Amino acid sequence: MSQALTAFLRHIRSLPGLLPQLSETIELRARQVLSTPDIYRIRQIILTGSGDSRIAAESAAPALHAWTGLPVQAMGAMDAARYLTMGMKKNSERLRGSLVVCVSHSGEAARVVEAAQRTRAAGAQTLALTANPDSRVGRAAANVLALSVQDAGAVPGTSSYCASLLGLYLLGLRIAEVRLCISMDTANALRGALTQLQAPMAHAIEVCEEPLAARAQAWAHCPVADILGSGPGAGAAAYSAAKLIEAVGIHAVSQDIEEFFHLNYFVADPMEVPTMVFAGARSAGSSRARELCGILQDLGRPFLLLTDDAAFGPPEHSLVLPVVPEWLSPLLAVIPATLLAALWADRSGADYFRGHSGRWRASQSGALVRGGGLDTASEEDDE
């Protein structure tokens, strides 16, 4: 076993133990970060970030909408920074009533900084979700929800992603509770469910390592992969694809299950396109996921269904995970997503992030993400 794989597996196996500690710390801060009048002024929630932070926003958005009853939109940092405020004059207040949550673990992602600055200038309430409150994002936003999580080191983001998800979930529960969209008892039960994911995550590690090692061995020669899911499962799919890109370097694509029938179905050489599907047996999209499995078999695609019921899909193509609430399933999905990426990279001899060297040397120290000029003003600001 390589040193890189050993380090990655050690980090993955530490996640269940980190969960209660992270939940307790973040939950207390989530209760205090916005005042009751601030919460009652919210008319829509916009979650934005880039990379893993954007995926965390996409993963949590369905839960926040269900709990708060508010319009909730996950938006890439470029859209939030450059397009959301297009045509808005500075201090126009056109985003009044919007809560813009700017997610950045480092707090230094340039486009997220822009998003905080420009949406705040347009009247939005802004909140930075970051592990570095004194960062550029922390200083640009009106409020900061600090995430206490240690850096994972040289491995693809895992604990930082979990902390961002927890922060978004706990913020959403606080908003829903204060606005009386859910009862205090319901909110506390959901907070408890987050902490109780510790046991399912630990069990998932036990059941996933061996079958995912076999898949990594069988798929190691493949340069592409499709990762599919809907609702919260779409976020799980996006995260899994991201880890495959970072760790293995293959062209991994995440896609909504319904959109697969319109697009990815037509990809040539299906027998060379490994496919992962995230779908719980009782999820809202379960009927379409069941149909998808039949289509994948007809195409001859090598695929793996990540589900929570052994009877839901073809046994030879299924990996059964513990049952958890669908809204919270992206947290559990971190386990198979990262395990597959770690094991596949080891089988193919890949360096994480291509070693930040050679053709990829410009990515050293996050320069491509943190660098670049900040565009904080629009043409309308100068009129």
N, C-alpha and C positions, 0 to 999 in steps of 0.2 A: 504494500500500500504506500503510495507516494506521500510526501510530507504535505503537499497541497490538499490531497483528499483527506488526510488525517485531520488537518486544521479545519476544513470545511465541515466534516462530519462532527467534530467536537462542538463546533458552534451550533450546528443544527440540533444536536442532542441537548444543548443547554437551553433551548427555547422554552420547553415546558416549565422549567424551574424559574425562568425570568418572568413568566406571565403574571403570577400573583403580585410580585413586587412592582412591576410596571403599572399594573392596574390600580393598585392602591395609591401610588404616588400621583399618577395622572388624574385619577378620579377626584381627588381632593382639589387639585388645581382647576379642573374643569368646572367644579362647582363655583369657583370664585372669579373666573376670568371675565365673565360678562355679568353686569348688573341686571336685576329684574327689569327695569325700564328698557335697557338695551335689548333684552330678549324679546320684549313685547313690541319693539319697533321693527322687528325682522318681518319682512314680507316675502323674501326669497333667500335661498342659500346657494352660493356659488363656491365650489371647492376647486382649487387649482393647484397645480404643481407640475413638475417635469420628471421624467424617468419613473423611478419607483414611487415617488410622491404623487405623480399623476395617477398611477395605477391604484394607489391607496384611495385616492379620491373616487375613482370609478368603482372600486370595490365597496366603499362605504355608502355611496350615494343612495342606493335602493333602501338601505336600512334607515337612513336619516329621513328620507321622504315618507316611509311607512310610519315612523314614530312621530314626526312633527306635523305631518299633513301639509307641509309647505312645499312649494316648488323647489327642488334641489337639482342642481346641474353640476356635473363634473366637467371641467374645462381645462384643456392644456394651457400651460403657462404662456405660450406665444399668443394664443387666442385671447386670454385674459389681459395680457400686457399690451398687445398692439391692435386688437380688433374689437374687443368688448367696448372700449371707450372711444372708438373711432367716431369722429363727428361731434364729440362732446367737448364743450368748452370747459376750461378749468373752473372749478367752483360752480359748475352748472347744477349740481345736486341731482342729476338725473339718475344716479344709482342710490338715492336715499331709500332706505328700507331694505337694501341688500346687505347681507352679511357675506363678505368675501373671505374665505379661509385659505390662507396662503401656506401650503405645506412644503417645507424644505428641511431635511434633516440637518444639513450643514448650515442652513440659513444664508448661504452665499450664492445660490443659483440665480444668475443674472436676470433671467426672464421673470422669475418669481418675485424678485425685488421690484422690477418694473411694474408687475401686476399690483403689488401692494401700494406702490406710490401712486399709480395712475387711477386705480379704482377709489382710493381714499380721496384723491383730489376731486373725483366726480361724485362724492357724497356718500360712498359706501362705508359701512362699518367694516373695518379690516382686522383680521386676527391672524397672527403668525403662529403656525404649529411647527416648532423647531426644537432641536436639542441644544441650540446655541442662541439664547435670548439676546445676547449682545451682538448678534450678527447684523448684516445689512437688512435682512428681511425683518428681524426682530425690531430694528430701529425704524423701519419704514411703516410697519403696521401700528395701529392704535392700541392693540391688545396682543399679548403673547401668552400662549399656552406652552409651557416648557415641557419637553420630553426628556426624562432622565434615562438615558440609555448609552451604554458604552459602545464605542466604535468596534465593528466586527474585524477590523484589520484589512487584510488583503483579499478576503473572500467577498463574493457578490453579496449585496445588501440583504440581510435577513432580520436581525433584531431591530434595526432601524425601521424597516418596513412594518414589522409587528407593532412597534411603538406608535408609528403614524396611524395605523389602523385603530389601535386602542384609543388614541387621542380623538380621532374623528367620531368613533362610536360613543365615547363618554361625553363628548361635547354635545352630540345629537340627543343623547338621553337627558342631559341637563336642560336643553332647550325645550324638549317635549314635556318634561316634568313641570317646568315653570309655567309653560303655556297651557297646562292642564289637558294636553292631548293624550297623555297616559297618566295613570295614577302613580303615586309615590311607590306603592307596593309593586306595581308592574315595572317601574324603572329600576327599583332595587333588585327585583328578580332578574332582570336583564343584565344588570351589573354583575350579579352573582354568576350568571351564565357565562359571562366573559372570563371570570376567574376560573370557573370550573372547566374551561377548555383545556386546562393543564393536563388532566387525565386523558382526554381523547387525543391530544397532541402526542403525549408520550406513547400511547397505544399505537397511533399511526406510524410512529418511527419503527416500532417492533414489526408491524405487519408489512411495511413498505420496502424495507431495505433489500430483502432478498429478491422479490419479484421485480423491483426496479433495477437492480443490478443485472438481472437477466435481460430486461428490455434494453438497457444501456449497451450490453454486449451485442445484442442482435441488431441494434440500430446504429452502432458506432460508425458505420460506413456512410450513413445517409447525410447529405449536406443540407437538407431542409426538413421542417416539421410543421404540422398544423396543430394548434391547441385551441379547443373549442369549449364554449360555455355560454350561458345566458343569465341575465339578471346578475346576482352576486357572483355566479359562476363565470361571467364574462371577465370580471376582475381577476378571478383566480387564473383564468386562461392567460390573461395579459401578463400577470406576474410570472407564470411558468415560462411563457415564451421569452420574457426578458432575461430570466436566469439562464436559459439555454443559449441565448445570444452572448451574454456576458461570459459565461463559464466555458462554453463549448465553441462558440464562434459560428454555429450554423445559422442559416436563415430561417428562424422560427417565426411563425405568423400566428397571432391570436385572431379569432373570428367568432362572431355570434353564431350559435347553432343554426338559426333560421337562415342567416346569410350564407352559410355553407352550401345550402341547396341552390342558391342563386349564383354563387361564384366558385368557391374552392372545389366543388364537385367536379368541375371541368379540368382540373389540373392533370397534365399528362403524367404518365408513368406512376399511377397510384400505388403500385406495389413498393415504390421507393420513397413514399411519403408517410413516415410514422405520424400517427394522429393520437392525441390525448383528448379525452372528453370529460369535463367536470359536470356531473349531473346527479343530484340526489333523487332517490326514487319517489319522494313526495314533494319535489320542487315544482314550482309553477310551470316550468318548461319540460316536465318529465315525459309527457306523451310525445313531444317532438324529438326528444333525445332518444327515446326507444326506437322511433322510426329511423333516426340517424344511424343507429347501430346496424340495422339491417342493410342500409345503403352502403355503409363502410365495408361490410362483409361482401356485398355484391361486387364492389369495386376491387376487392382484393387488397385493400389497404391494411397494413399492420396497425392495429390500434389498441388502445387501453382505455377502458371506461373507469373513471374514478367515481364511485357511487357509495351508497350506504346500505344497500340491500343486495344480498347475493342472488336473489331471484329476479333482479331488475334487468340485467343484461346477459349476454352470452358468457357463461362461466370462464371460458378460456381467454376471454378478452376483458375480464373484470378484476378490479382491485377494490376490495370492500373496506371502507373507512368507517370509523365510529359515526353514529348519528348525532348531529348537532343542528341547532336552529339554522335554517337556510340563510337568514340575514348575516349570521356570524361565520358562515362556512369559509369565506376567504382566509380567515386566520388559520383554520385547520389545513387549508390547501397549501399553505406555506411549506408544510412538511414534505409531501410528495414532490412539489415543484422544485425545491432545493435539493432534495435527495437525488432526483433524476439528473439534475444539472451537474451535481458533484460527481456522480458515478459515470455519467456519459463523458464528461471531460477527462476523467481518469482513463477510461477505456480508449479514448481517441488521442490521448497524450496532449491535450490542449492546455495552453497557459491561460489563466483567467485574464480577461480584458486584453488578450494577446500580449500580455507582459508589458503593456504600455510602452512598447519598443518598436523599432523598425518603422513600418508604415503607420503604426498607431502611436508613435511617440508623442504626438501633440496632445494626447489625453492625460499626460502625466500630471499628478496633483490636481486633477479635476479642472484643468485649464480650459477645456472646451466648454464646460458648463458654467464655471465661475467667471470666465473672461468675457470679452466683448463689451462694447460700450453700452451704457444704459440709455435707452430712449425714453426719457421721462416726460417729454412734452410733445403734444400733437400740433399740427399746423394751426388748428383752431385756437390754441392757447396764445398764439402770437398776434391774433387779429386785434 
